[in-house]
C-alpha cells in the first residue's frame, strides 16, 4: 500500500490488508481518484472517474499480508511456490486487475474480485489439511496426488468467481472500445491500448452462468500446470473443472468443490458482516442462490425421497413443469446445507423462497404468488408446491434424464356437471329437434339392404318407462272421475297439452338415475386432509369420516357443535397409536383447539357412554358446511 501511495504521489501510512475484510474507504478513494481523468478536446469528459490502469505488481502489493499467509499454508520451497502458486496468482491478477466482484454488494470496491479470489483460494487451501483426498487409494498413490489436489483446490478457489468478468461487466476505454475477455487478460489489453484509465458498465438482471469461467482458464492456468495436474490420474482436473463451472459430480463426492463452496460462503459472509457496521444492510441473497440450487441438484441425485414422480416424492415433473412440494423440501435443503457448514444460509422456508424468486429460479403464479397447488397422480389430496422456472435448473447433468408425466399437475377446481334442462312444455318440434342430416340411406347404392338400427337395452328401458308414464298421465287426464265438472277444452288445445305432458314424463323418467346419483354425490362426506399427513393416519381418518355416510349404528364418529368427534378407541381399532395421532394432527393444526387442561382430548357422549376422543375441524370434511359449526371455545 505504501508503494501504491508513493506511485500516486501521496504520502500516507496504510495498514496491511486483512483477509475477509473490505478495503478501507481511503484505499477506495485513492484507487478511484489517483490521477485526473484524461482530457481530450474531441471528447466530452466522462462523469465516471474510472479505474487507474495500475501495474499488476502494484495491485498485488496491497495484499502482501494475505500472500504471505498463502505461502506459509502451501508449505513448499520458494522455487516451487514461485513456479506454481505465485505464477497462478499473477496470471489471475492480470486477468481481473482492479475489477470489483459486484456492483453494489459484496467486494464492490476496486480490486474486490482480486481480493475475493485470493481469500477463497486461501481458505480452500487451508481446508485441505483436514481432509484426505482419494481415500480408497493406496498410500503411494495418495502421496503422488496430494500436492496436485492442494494446488487444484487453490486454483478452483481462486477462479470461483472469474465467470463474472465474462457476463456481468463490460470494460471500455474513454472512446468506448470494449475489452474482449475471451481474447486476452485485462492487464494485457490495457497495455496494448496504452490506457491510463478504464471504465465499467454493469449488465442489469444478468443470470449467473458459472460455466463461462471455463473460457477464462486458459488465460489463468498455464498449459504445463494443467498437464501436471492431470499426470497419472483422471480425477483431479475433472473435479477442479466441475467446481469452477458449478456442475455437480454424481458418481462420487467432490471434496474439492465442497471446500471451495464453504470457503466462498465464509468469505462473503464475513465481508457482509463487516459491511453492515460501516455501510448499512446489504442486499439479501445475491450470493445464496448458487448454494440453494446446488443443494436441489444434489438432493435429486442422491436422495431417494427426491426421485421425480415417485410415491411421496418431493419432486413432481408433469407436462406443465417441475414442482417441489413445499415446505417439506425446505427441511431437506436446510439439513443438507447445515451439514456442509455453510455460513449465512437462511433457515426459514419463506427466506429461501424470497432468495429463489429474486434469482429467477422460481416461476410465480398468475396472481404473483410463489406457492402453487398441485394434485399428484398417486395422492387423493392436493399439495402446496413451488414451480421451477425451468426443468434444467434441477436436472442439469442428471443421467438418465427424467421424463415428465403426460398429465398436468396444477390443481384447477372444476365445478360439478349440471343436469340437462327439461324440454319446455308446448315447445314445437323445431326447438328440440336437430336439423335434418343426410342419412346413410342417401349414400347407399340403389337396391341394397340397409342394416336395421340397434337400440341399447338401457335406452329401450328408459323409453318404455317414459311411454308408460306418459300413458298413465293421459289415462289420468281422461278419467271422468278425476276431472272436475268443467267445460271440455278444444280438441287442438287438449292435443298440445297431452303432448307436452308426455314429453315431460319421458324426460323425467330417462333422467331419474342422473338426479338420484347427483343427490347421493352431493351428500357424500369425505376427508380432505393436508398432503403432509402420514398415509396410515390419513387412511384411518378417511375410514372414520366415511362412516358418517352409513346408518347411525355403523358410524365411527359423530358431529358436535364445534366439529367431528372421533373416539380414540376408533383409532386404536385401526392400529393407530392415539398419542401419535394427537401429536401429528396437532402439528398440522387439524384439531379444534380447546381450553381444557387435558389438551385436545375431550369427553363426549358416544353410543350412550362417555368416551374420550378428539374433535376434527369441520372444514377438513368435504360436504359439511363449516359455517354451521360454532367457533372454538
WOMOZI-V536510 format. One record per backbone hydrogen bond with DSSP energy under -1.0 kcal/mol. CO is the residue of the C=O (numbers start at 1). NH is the residue of the N-H. E is the energy in kcal/mol with one decimal. If there is no record, write none. Layout:
co=CO nh=NH e=E
co=CO nh=NH e=E
This chain:
co=1 nh=5 e=-2.2
co=2 nh=6 e=-2.6
co=3 nh=7 e=-2.4
co=4 nh=8 e=-1.7
co=5 nh=10 e=-2.7
co=18 nh=21 e=-1.0
co=24 nh=28 e=-1.9
co=25 nh=29 e=-2.3
co=26 nh=30 e=-2.2
co=27 nh=31 e=-2.2
co=28 nh=32 e=-2.0
co=29 nh=33 e=-2.8
co=40 nh=43 e=-2.0
co=51 nh=198 e=-1.8
co=52 nh=54 e=-2.1
co=55 nh=59 e=-1.6
co=56 nh=60 e=-2.2
co=57 nh=61 e=-1.3
co=60 nh=63 e=-2.1
co=61 nh=64 e=-1.3
co=63 nh=67 e=-2.4
co=64 nh=68 e=-2.1
co=65 nh=69 e=-1.6
co=66 nh=70 e=-2.1
co=67 nh=71 e=-2.1
co=68 nh=72 e=-2.0
co=69 nh=73 e=-2.3
co=70 nh=74 e=-2.2
co=71 nh=75 e=-1.6
co=77 nh=81 e=-2.5
co=78 nh=82 e=-2.4
co=79 nh=83 e=-1.9
co=80 nh=84 e=-2.0
co=81 nh=86 e=-2.6
co=84 nh=88 e=-1.9
co=85 nh=89 e=-2.4
co=86 nh=90 e=-2.4
co=87 nh=91 e=-2.0
co=88 nh=92 e=-2.0
co=89 nh=93 e=-2.6
co=90 nh=94 e=-2.2
co=91 nh=95 e=-1.5
co=92 nh=96 e=-2.3
co=93 nh=97 e=-2.3
co=94 nh=187 e=-2.9
co=96 nh=99 e=-2.3
co=98 nh=111 e=-1.8
co=99 nh=113 e=-2.3
co=107 nh=101 e=-3.0
co=109 nh=112 e=-2.3
co=111 nh=115 e=-2.2
co=112 nh=116 e=-2.6
co=113 nh=117 e=-2.2
co=114 nh=118 e=-2.1
co=115 nh=119 e=-2.3
co=116 nh=120 e=-2.5
co=117 nh=121 e=-2.3
co=118 nh=122 e=-2.2
co=119 nh=123 e=-2.5
co=120 nh=124 e=-2.3
co=121 nh=125 e=-2.2
co=122 nh=126 e=-2.5
co=123 nh=127 e=-1.6
co=126 nh=129 e=-1.1
co=127 nh=130 e=-1.2
co=128 nh=131 e=-1.1
co=134 nh=137 e=-1.6
co=138 nh=142 e=-2.5
co=139 nh=143 e=-2.3
co=140 nh=144 e=-1.6
co=141 nh=145 e=-2.1
co=142 nh=146 e=-2.4
co=145 nh=149 e=-2.7
co=146 nh=150 e=-2.3
co=147 nh=151 e=-2.1
co=148 nh=152 e=-2.6
co=149 nh=153 e=-2.3
co=150 nh=154 e=-2.1
co=151 nh=155 e=-2.4
co=152 nh=156 e=-2.4
co=153 nh=157 e=-2.2
co=154 nh=158 e=-2.6
co=155 nh=159 e=-2.0
co=161 nh=164 e=-1.5
co=162 nh=165 e=-1.4
co=163 nh=166 e=-1.2
co=164 nh=168 e=-2.3
co=168 nh=203 e=-2.7
co=170 nh=201 e=-1.8
co=171 nh=179 e=-2.9
co=172 nh=199 e=-3.0
co=173 nh=176 e=-1.4
co=177 nh=173 e=-1.5
co=180 nh=183 e=-1.8
co=180 nh=184 e=-1.4
co=185 nh=189 e=-1.8
co=186 nh=190 e=-2.4
co=187 nh=191 e=-2.0
co=188 nh=192 e=-2.4
co=189 nh=193 e=-2.0
co=190 nh=195 e=-2.1
co=196 nh=53 e=-2.6
co=198 nh=51 e=-2.8
co=199 nh=172 e=-2.5
co=201 nh=170 e=-2.2
co=209 nh=212 e=-1.6
co=210 nh=213 e=-1.7
co=211 nh=214 e=-1.4
co=212 nh=215 e=-1.6
co=213 nh=216 e=-1.0
co=216 nh=219 e=-1.1
co=217 nh=220 e=-1.4
co=217 nh=221 e=-2.8
co=222 nh=226 e=-2.0
co=223 nh=227 e=-2.2
co=224 nh=228 e=-1.8
co=225 nh=229 e=-2.1
co=226 nh=230 e=-1.5
co=230 nh=233 e=-1.2
co=235 nh=239 e=-2.0
co=236 nh=240 e=-2.2
co=237 nh=241 e=-2.9
co=238 nh=242 e=-2.3
co=239 nh=243 e=-1.8
co=240 nh=244 e=-2.2
co=241 nh=245 e=-2.4
co=242 nh=247 e=-2.0
co=253 nh=255 e=-1.1
co=254 nh=258 e=-1.9
co=255 nh=259 e=-2.1
co=256 nh=260 e=-2.0
co=257 nh=261 e=-2.8
co=258 nh=262 e=-2.1
co=259 nh=263 e=-2.3
co=260 nh=264 e=-2.7
co=261 nh=265 e=-2.4
co=262 nh=266 e=-2.1
co=263 nh=267 e=-2.5
co=264 nh=268 e=-2.3
co=265 nh=269 e=-2.3
co=266 nh=270 e=-2.3
co=267 nh=271 e=-2.1
co=268 nh=272 e=-2.5
co=269 nh=273 e=-2.2
co=270 nh=274 e=-2.1
co=271 nh=275 e=-2.2
co=272 nh=276 e=-1.9
co=273 nh=277 e=-1.0
co=275 nh=279 e=-3.4
co=276 nh=280 e=-1.0
co=288 nh=292 e=-2.0
co=289 nh=293 e=-2.9
co=290 nh=294 e=-2.1
co=291 nh=295 e=-2.0
co=292 nh=296 e=-2.1
co=293 nh=297 e=-2.2
co=294 nh=298 e=-2.3
co=295 nh=299 e=-2.3
co=296 nh=300 e=-2.2
co=297 nh=301 e=-1.2
co=298 nh=302 e=-1.7
co=299 nh=303 e=-2.6
co=303 nh=306 e=-1.7
co=304 nh=307 e=-1.3
co=305 nh=314 e=-2.3
co=307 nh=310 e=-1.7
co=310 nh=313 e=-1.8
co=314 nh=325 e=-2.6
co=315 nh=309 e=-2.1
co=316 nh=323 e=-3.0
co=317 nh=405 e=-2.4
co=318 nh=321 e=-1.5
co=321 nh=318 e=-2.5
co=322 nh=388 e=-2.3
co=323 nh=316 e=-2.4
co=324 nh=386 e=-2.5
co=325 nh=329 e=-2.2
co=327 nh=331 e=-1.2
co=328 nh=332 e=-1.2
co=329 nh=333 e=-2.2
co=330 nh=334 e=-2.5
co=331 nh=335 e=-2.2
co=332 nh=336 e=-2.1
co=333 nh=337 e=-2.4
co=334 nh=338 e=-2.2
co=335 nh=339 e=-1.8
co=336 nh=340 e=-1.1
co=337 nh=342 e=-1.5
co=338 nh=341 e=-1.0
co=348 nh=352 e=-1.9
co=349 nh=353 e=-2.3
co=350 nh=354 e=-2.1
co=351 nh=355 e=-2.3
co=352 nh=356 e=-2.5
co=353 nh=357 e=-2.5
co=354 nh=358 e=-2.2
co=355 nh=359 e=-1.5
co=356 nh=361 e=-2.3
co=357 nh=360 e=-1.2
co=361 nh=389 e=-3.1
co=365 nh=368 e=-1.7
co=369 nh=365 e=-3.2
co=372 nh=385 e=-2.3
co=373 nh=411 e=-3.1
co=374 nh=383 e=-2.5
co=376 nh=379 e=-1.4
co=383 nh=374 e=-2.9
co=384 nh=326 e=-2.4
co=385 nh=372 e=-3.7
co=386 nh=324 e=-2.7
co=387 nh=363 e=-3.1
co=391 nh=395 e=-2.4
co=395 nh=398 e=-1.8
co=407 nh=319 e=-1.7
co=409 nh=375 e=-2.5
co=424 nh=427 e=-2.0
co=428 nh=431 e=-1.3
co=429 nh=433 e=-2.3
co=445 nh=448 e=-1.7
co=456 nh=460 e=-2.5
co=457 nh=461 e=-2.4
co=458 nh=462 e=-2.5
co=459 nh=463 e=-2.5
co=460 nh=464 e=-2.3
co=461 nh=465 e=-2.5
co=462 nh=466 e=-2.4
co=463 nh=467 e=-2.6
co=464 nh=468 e=-2.5
co=465 nh=469 e=-2.8
co=466 nh=470 e=-2.7
co=467 nh=471 e=-2.7
co=468 nh=472 e=-2.6
co=469 nh=473 e=-2.2
co=470 nh=474 e=-2.1
co=471 nh=475 e=-2.7
co=472 nh=476 e=-2.5
co=473 nh=477 e=-1.7
co=474 nh=478 e=-1.9
co=484 nh=486 e=-2.0
co=490 nh=494 e=-2.4
co=491 nh=495 e=-1.9
co=492 nh=496 e=-1.9
co=493 nh=497 e=-2.3
co=494 nh=498 e=-2.5
co=495 nh=499 e=-2.0
co=496 nh=500 e=-2.1
co=497 nh=501 e=-2.3
co=498 nh=502 e=-2.1
co=499 nh=503 e=-2.0
co=500 nh=504 e=-2.3
co=501 nh=505 e=-2.2
co=502 nh=506 e=-2.3
co=503 nh=507 e=-2.4
co=504 nh=508 e=-2.4
co=505 nh=509 e=-2.2
co=506 nh=510 e=-2.2
co=507 nh=511 e=-1.7
co=511 nh=515 e=-1.8
co=512 nh=516 e=-2.2
co=513 nh=517 e=-2.3
co=514 nh=518 e=-2.4
co=515 nh=519 e=-2.3
co=516 nh=520 e=-2.0
co=517 nh=521 e=-2.4
co=518 nh=522 e=-2.3
co=519 nh=523 e=-1.5
co=526 nh=622 e=-2.5
co=530 nh=533 e=-1.2
co=534 nh=538 e=-2.5
co=535 nh=539 e=-2.7
co=536 nh=540 e=-1.6
co=537 nh=541 e=-2.5
co=538 nh=542 e=-2.5
co=539 nh=543 e=-2.1
co=540 nh=544 e=-2.1
co=541 nh=545 e=-2.9
co=542 nh=546 e=-2.2
co=545 nh=548 e=-1.7
co=546 nh=549 e=-1.7
co=547 nh=550 e=-1.6
co=551 nh=554 e=-1.4
co=552 nh=555 e=-1.1
co=558 nh=565 e=-3.1
co=561 nh=630 e=-3.3
co=563 nh=560 e=-3.5
co=564 nh=616 e=-3.2
co=565 nh=558 e=-1.8
co=566 nh=614 e=-2.2
co=568 nh=572 e=-2.0
co=569 nh=573 e=-2.1
co=571 nh=576 e=-2.3
co=572 nh=575 e=-1.9
co=577 nh=581 e=-2.4
co=578 nh=582 e=-2.9
co=579 nh=583 e=-2.2
co=580 nh=584 e=-2.5
co=581 nh=585 e=-2.8
co=582 nh=586 e=-2.0
co=583 nh=587 e=-2.1
co=584 nh=588 e=-1.5
co=585 nh=590 e=-2.6
co=586 nh=589 e=-1.2
co=590 nh=617 e=-2.4
co=596 nh=599 e=-1.3
co=602 nh=613 e=-2.2
co=604 nh=611 e=-3.2
co=609 nh=606 e=-3.1
co=611 nh=604 e=-2.4
co=612 nh=568 e=-2.4
co=613 nh=602 e=-2.7
co=614 nh=566 e=-3.1
co=615 nh=592 e=-2.5
co=616 nh=564 e=-2.1
co=617 nh=620 e=-1.3
co=618 nh=621 e=-1.5
co=620 nh=528 e=-3.4
co=621 nh=624 e=-1.4
co=622 nh=526 e=-1.5
co=625 nh=628 e=-1.7
co=626 nh=629 e=-1.4
